[in-house]
């Protein structure tokens, strides 16, 4: 399937968790961020968008949106800038350029490499879609648990120049999106941890 990049959105104030740095909270002995990074070990580059004091492994790129606190669209723009550095020409696919990018929240304790492979395999079979995301039992698109064609995301960002405070659903509204459902037992890969109750439930499952 070729190479891919990963952009992990690790910002946010964590207000429902008492202001804690949510990506660094543990589940099953590993932080949420460690678990998400472990699901994309073969992505190049792996980019974490978060505050300067957020520690990441040496082989992971950390960037911040400017100004901070701009929300998921601003964070995605900052992350994609690290995937496709200024001056590169995506249209001619320079060596090492990632044609696909996994866009992931940093608080997905049950995301796995197999879950990412399912998304990439589905994207490879659907030439007419711009990305593939997981969909839950109610039909809701889990847009921060998906794999996208990098150029499609870049084009969407170019079409919406004001990123700070923009809604992710509006950015993605014009894209063609395929879906994958979770058909296995156990917690789904898009399960996120927004509250102490979510964390407690995840710890029990882990």
PECORCOR-V684042 format. One record per pair of residues at least 24 apart in sequence whose C-alpha atoms are under 10 Angstrom apart, sorted by the first residue. I is the first residue (numbers start at 0). J is the second residue. Records with the same first field share a line. If there is no record, write none. Layout:
I = J / J
This chain:
0 = 99 / 116 / 119 / 120 / 122 / 123
1 = 97 / 98 / 99 / 119
2 = 41 / 42 / 43 / 44 / 95 / 96 / 97 / 98 / 99 / 100
3 = 39 / 41 / 42 / 43 / 44 / 45 / 82 / 95 / 96 / 97 / 98 / 99 / 100 / 101 / 119 / 146 / 147 / 148 / 149
4 = 39 / 41 / 42 / 43 / 44 / 45 / 46 / 79 / 81 / 82 / 83 / 96 / 97 / 98 / 99 / 100 / 101 / 102 / 146 / 147 / 149
5 = 36 / 38 / 39 / 40 / 41 / 42 / 43 / 44 / 45 / 46 / 47 / 59 / 78 / 79 / 82 / 97 / 99 / 100 / 101 / 102 / 103 / 145 / 146 / 147
6 = 36 / 39 / 42 / 43 / 44 / 45 / 46 / 47 / 48 / 60 / 61 / 74 / 75 / 76 / 77 / 78 / 79 / 81 / 82 / 100 / 101 / 102 / 103 / 104 / 105 / 143 / 146
7 = 32 / 35 / 36 / 45 / 46 / 47 / 48 / 49 / 61 / 74 / 75 / 78 / 101 / 102 / 103 / 104 / 105 / 106 / 143 / 144
8 = 32 / 46 / 47 / 48 / 49 / 62 / 63 / 70 / 71 / 72 / 74 / 75 / 77 / 78 / 102 / 103 / 104 / 105 / 106 / 143
9 = 46 / 47 / 48 / 49 / 50 / 53 / 61 / 63 / 71 / 74 / 103 / 104 / 105 / 106
10 = 47 / 48 / 49 / 50 / 53 / 63 / 64 / 67 / 68 / 69 / 70 / 71 / 74 / 104 / 105
11 = 49 / 50 / 67 / 68 / 69 / 70 / 71
12 = 68
13 = 192 / 193 / 194
14 = 193 / 194
15 = 192 / 193 / 194 / 195
16 = 192 / 193 / 194 / 195 / 196 / 198
17 = 194 / 195
20 = 49 / 50 / 52 / 53
21 = 105 / 106 / 192 / 193 / 194
22 = 49 / 53 / 54 / 104 / 105 / 106 / 107 / 108 / 192
23 = 53 / 54 / 105 / 106
24 = 106 / 192 / 198
25 = 108 / 198 / 201 / 202
26 = 106 / 108 / 109 / 192 / 198 / 199 / 200 / 201 / 202 / 203 / 204 / 205
27 = 108 / 201 / 202 / 203 / 204 / 205
28 = 202 / 205
29 = 108
30 = 105 / 106 / 108
31 = 104 / 105 / 106 / 107 / 108 / 109 / 110 / 191 / 192 / 198
32 = 104 / 105 / 106 / 107 / 108
33 = 105 / 106 / 107 / 108
34 = 105 / 106 / 107 / 108 / 109 / 110 / 111
35 = 103 / 104 / 105 / 106 / 107 / 108 / 109 / 110 / 111 / 112 / 188
36 = 103 / 105 / 110 / 111 / 112
37 = 110 / 111 / 112
38 = 107 / 108 / 109 / 110 / 111 / 112 / 113 / 114 / 115 / 116
39 = 101 / 110 / 111 / 112 / 113 / 114 / 115 / 116
40 = 112
41 = 112
42 = 97 / 99 / 100 / 101
43 = 82 / 95 / 96 / 97 / 100
44 = 81 / 82 / 83 / 95 / 96 / 97 / 100
45 = 78 / 81 / 82 / 100 / 101
46 = 77 / 78 / 79 / 80 / 81 / 82 / 102
47 = 74 / 75 / 77 / 78 / 81 / 103 / 104 / 105
48 = 73 / 74 / 75 / 76 / 77 / 78 / 79 / 81 / 104 / 105
49 = 74 / 77 / 78 / 105
64 = 162 / 163
65 = 163
66 = 163
67 = 163
68 = 163 / 164
69 = 162 / 163 / 164 / 165
70 = 162 / 163 / 164 / 165 / 166 / 167
71 = 104 / 143 / 162 / 163 / 164 / 165 / 166 / 167 / 168
72 = 156 / 159 / 161 / 162 / 163 / 164 / 165 / 166 / 167 / 168 / 169 / 170 / 171
73 = 156 / 160 / 161 / 162 / 163 / 164 / 165 / 166 / 167
74 = 162 / 163
75 = 102 / 103 / 152 / 153 / 156 / 162 / 167
76 = 152 / 153 / 156 / 157 / 160 / 162 / 163
77 = 162
78 = 102
79 = 149 / 150 / 152 / 153 / 156
80 = 153
82 = 149
83 = 149 / 150 / 153
89 = 149 / 150 / 153
90 = 150
96 = 149
97 = 148 / 149 / 150
98 = 147 / 148 / 149 / 150 / 151
99 = 129 / 130 / 146 / 147 / 148 / 149 / 150 / 151 / 152
100 = 130 / 145 / 146 / 147 / 148 / 149 / 150 / 152
101 = 130 / 131 / 132 / 143 / 144 / 145 / 146 / 147 / 148 / 149
102 = 132 / 142 / 143 / 144 / 145 / 146 / 147 / 149
103 = 141 / 142 / 143 / 144 / 145 / 146 / 189
104 = 141 / 142 / 143 / 144 / 145 / 189 / 191 / 192
105 = 143 / 144 / 191 / 192
106 = 189 / 190 / 191 / 192 / 193 / 198
107 = 143 / 144 / 187 / 188 / 189 / 190 / 191 / 192 / 201
108 = 186 / 187 / 188 / 189 / 190 / 191 / 192 / 198 / 201 / 202 / 204 / 205
109 = 185 / 186 / 187 / 188 / 189 / 190 / 191 / 201 / 204 / 205
110 = 144 / 186 / 187 / 188 / 189 / 190 / 191
111 = 187 / 188
112 = 188
113 = 188
114 = 144 / 145 / 179 / 181 / 187 / 188 / 189
115 = 144 / 145 / 146 / 188
116 = 146
117 = 145 / 146 / 179 / 180
118 = 144 / 145 / 146 / 147 / 177 / 178 / 179 / 180
119 = 145 / 146 / 147 / 148
120 = 146
121 = 146 / 177 / 178 / 179
122 = 146 / 147 / 148 / 176 / 177 / 178 / 179
125 = 176 / 177
127 = 175 / 176 / 177
128 = 174 / 175 / 176 / 177 / 178
129 = 171 / 173 / 174 / 175 / 176 / 177
130 = 171 / 174 / 175 / 176 / 177 / 178
131 = 175 / 176 / 177 / 178 / 179
132 = 176 / 177 / 178 / 179 / 180 / 189
133 = 177 / 178 / 179 / 180 / 181 / 187 / 188 / 189
134 = 177 / 178 / 179 / 180 / 181 / 187 / 189
135 = 178 / 179 / 180 / 181 / 187 / 189 / 190
136 = 180 / 181
138 = 178 / 180
139 = 178
140 = 168 / 176 / 177 / 178 / 179 / 180 / 189
141 = 178 / 179 / 188 / 189 / 190
142 = 167 / 168 / 171 / 176 / 178 / 189
143 = 167 / 189 / 191
144 = 188 / 189 / 190
145 = 176 / 177 / 178 / 179 / 189
146 = 176 / 177
147 = 174 / 176 / 177
151 = 175
